[in-house]
Amino acid sequence: MLDVFSAAVSALGGKVKATTRVGNKALQCSVAGITDLVRSFGLYGHSSKTKRLPAEIYGLALDQVGRLLGLLWAGDGWFERNKAAMTLANRLLLEDIRHLLLRIGVHPRIRRSSKRFH
């Protein structure tokens, strides 16, 4: 997955630096060289609670939408019993993702969770 992400960032003119935290299996990535691109989509300076998908995303072909959803899933999604789930702090971003899922024929439900993640 890191190779795919790095190739995508490289295609945009950026560079990925990946490190593993000691004693933890988590991988931390920093991306350099795409600040202007991020600003052009209106994403710069947003937090996990305020970011949204750029309007341009809604014009993508279905195969591109599928790839984007796959990348979002790789970061925030999981399977539990007989369902697929995703947890985000941002209800509006979940609505954006819901819209894309509907475009590819998936009918998701959004529900509020009482679980807290740190």
Secondary structure, 3 states (H helix, E strand, C coil): CHHHHHHHHHHCCCEEEEEECCCCCCEEEEEECCHHHHHHCCCCCCCCCCCCCCHHHHHCCHHHHHHHHHHHHHHHEEEECCEEEECCCCHHHHHHHHHHHHHCCCCCCCCCCCCCCC
